[in-house]
Amino acid sequence: MTVPRRAAWLALLAGLLTGCNVSPRSTDVTVSGHGSSGAAERAGTVGAAGSACALPVTFGIAKGWEAAAVDGLGAVASGGTDGDTADGLLRQGPVTLVCELDAKPAGAVGFLRVSTGKPGSGDARAVLRAFVAAEDGTGRAEYRTFRSGGLSGVRVDYVHTVELLGETKKESALAVVTPHGPVVLHLGGLDSEEHDEMLPAFELAQDTLRAA
């Protein structure tokens, strides 16, 4: 990625991100598993009590990635917003952002974000569809089922068009439902090149996903 393009994307991530309305085209793929883009080296686990983020699930962290809990109250303190506003900023569809895994220490620019919802939000497919629908500018979504550690889930690979830059980039997400509610893992990067570089870390998380 060139320096100007990286700077432009970083500006977007700082708050200038806007989407265009692209009518989503989705395809259901009735297969289990996924195509691997290469193996990521595991360097820890997140999700258990005492880890960086306590979650309804646990999964492996790729080497170099750093996990941190996302606290809505912290957003209020730093941004001067009220609780409802902070929750709205962190919410996408039926789930709310609670944990971020940062790829920058591993040499990429992007995040693996974990969001959770309340029990009764729907099955994994319904939750994931609502999550994607809540993001403007999405299209060419391909859904597939998978199983990992006794959990049944749904994964989607799709594209997101950013109107400000006039570019389309790849994104991936997956959803599982636990007794404590749904969990969505979302991989977003600056562009499709960064996405492909980070995809092994996402697939490591998928392959090692377990109920906490």
C-alpha positions, 0 to 999 in steps of 0.5 A: 500500500502506498503512503498516501493511500495508507494515510487516507485510510487512516483518516477514514478510520479516525472518523471520516468513514462514509459508505454508499448505498449498494444493494447487497447481493448475497449467496448462500454456500451450503458447505462446512469449513473454509478455504485457508489462505495460509496458517497463522502462528498462535500466540495465545488465547482470548475470551476466558476470564482473566484474559484481555477480553472476557467473552462467551467464547474463546479463540486463538490469537495470532502472533503479534496481535494485541487484544484490548477490551472496548469499554463504552464508559471509557468512550464516554469519558474520553469523548464527552458523549452520553451512554446512549450515544457511546452504545450507538457508536459501538453497536452494529445490528444486533450486537455491540463491540466489546473487544478489539484485536489490533494487527499493527504490532504484527505489521498490518493495519486493521482489526479483528473486532468482537461484538456480542448481543443479548440472548434471543437475538436470533440464530447465527445466520440471522444475526450475521445478516443483520450485522452486514445489513447495518453496514452501508455499501456492502455487496457480493456477500457469500455465506457458509456454515462451519463447525468449530469446537462443538459450535455451529456458526455461519461465516460471510465474505463480502465487499465494502465500498467506501464512497469517499475514496471510491474503492471497494475492499474485502471484509469477513465476519462470522457469527455463533450463538451461545447461551449468553447470546450471539458473538460476531467476529469481524475482520476489517482492514485498510484495503483488500491487500491488508485483508488478505494479509490478516485473513490467516489470523481470522481463520485461526480464530475461526478454527479455534473457536470454543464456548467459554 
